[in-house]
Amino acid sequence: MRSLPFLAVLALVTSACGSRYMTPAVSASTPPVDQAAATGLAFAQAHCSQCHAVVPLRISPNPEAPPFETVVNVPGLTDVTLKTFLRDSHNFPEIMNFDIDPEQIDALAAYMLTLRNSD
């Protein structure tokens, strides 16, 4: 019976700790993240976050690289124009010289579009 208090404390500690790391529930203000968007986020974190802020409410590490949130909230931006931008933008300036495969562009665009303001 000595293990019962220990188990109660363990359950309390793990439930408190677990809540810090749980994925937040999707609400009306949180866009749904499908598999393509999740893949795009993983790509962005691995390949883009050295220069760009890839998650909301962050500042880009490189001041010349706009946050993804800024990019997708440019008036007139569409899925097509975003994909074209992602395909062509990293050829300028020359120091970026970064190509993105077409399937990665689709996933990255899907993620980025989840960052749009819902005005």
C-alpha positions in Angstrom: 0.0 0.0 0.0 3.0 2.3 0.2 3.0 2.6 -3.5 -0.4 4.2 -3.6 0.7 7.6 -2.5 3.7 7.4 -4.8 1.4 6.6 -7.7 -0.9 9.4 -6.8 2.0 11.9 -6.8 3.4 10.4 -10.0 0.0 10.8 -11.7 -0.3 14.4 -10.5 3.2 15.3 -11.7 2.9 13.7 -15.1 -0.5 15.2 -15.8 0.8 18.7 -14.9 3.9 18.2 -17.0 2.1 16.7 -19.9 -0.3 19.6 -20.2 2.7 21.9 -20.9 3.6 19.9 -24.0 0.3 18.9 -25.4 -0.8 20.2 -28.7 -3.3 23.0 -28.2 -6.8 22.3 -29.3 -7.9 23.7 -32.7 -10.2 26.6 -32.2 -12.0 28.9 -34.6 -8.9 31.2 -34.6 -6.5 28.3 -35.2 -6.4 27.1 -38.8 -6.5 23.4 -39.2 -3.2 21.9 -40.0 -3.5 19.0 -42.5 -0.6 16.6 -43.4 0.7 18.8 -46.2 0.8 21.8 -43.8 2.5 19.7 -41.1 5.1 18.6 -43.7 5.5 22.2 -44.7 6.1 23.3 -41.1 8.7 20.6 -40.7 10.5 21.7 -43.9 10.3 25.4 -42.8 11.8 24.6 -39.4 14.6 22.6 -40.9 15.4 24.8 -44.0 14.0 28.2 -43.6 14.1 29.2 -39.9 17.8 30.1 -40.0 16.7 33.3 -41.9 12.9 33.6 -41.6 10.5 33.5 -38.6 8.4 30.5 -39.6 5.9 30.5 -36.8 3.6 33.4 -35.8 4.6 36.3 -33.7 8.3 35.8 -34.1 11.1 38.1 -35.5 13.2 36.7 -38.3 16.8 35.9 -37.4 17.9 37.7 -40.6 16.4 41.2 -40.6 16.3 41.1 -44.4 14.2 37.9 -44.5 10.5 38.6 -43.8 8.6 36.5 -41.4 6.3 33.9 -43.1 3.3 35.7 -41.5 4.2 38.9 -43.4 4.7 37.1 -46.7 1.3 35.4 -46.7 -0.5 38.6 -45.6 0.6 40.6 -48.6 -2.6 41.9 -50.3 -3.4 39.9 -53.5 -1.3 36.9 -52.6 -2.8 33.6 -53.8 -1.8 30.0 -53.6 -0.5 30.2 -57.1 1.5 33.4 -56.6 2.9 32.1 -53.3 4.1 28.9 -55.0 5.6 30.9 -57.9 7.3 33.1 -55.3 8.7 30.1 -53.4 10.0 28.5 -56.6 11.7 31.7 -57.9 12.5 33.9 -54.9 15.6 32.2 -53.7 17.5 32.9 -56.9 17.8 36.5 -55.6 20.0 37.7 -54.0 22.6 35.2 -55.1 23.7 34.4 -51.6 20.5 32.5 -51.0 20.8 30.3 -54.0 18.3 27.8 -52.6 16.1 25.5 -54.7 12.9 23.9 -53.3 11.5 20.7 -54.9 7.9 21.1 -56.3 6.4 18.8 -53.6 8.1 20.7 -50.9 6.8 23.9 -52.4 3.2 22.6 -52.2 3.7 21.5 -48.6 5.5 24.8 -47.6 2.7 26.9 -49.2 0.0 24.8 -47.5 1.7 25.6 -44.1 2.4 29.2 -44.9 -1.2 29.8 -45.9 -2.3 28.7 -42.4 -0.6 31.8 -41.1 -2.9 34.2 -43.0 -4.8 36.7 -40.9 -8.5 35.8 -40.9 -9.7 39.3 -41.5 
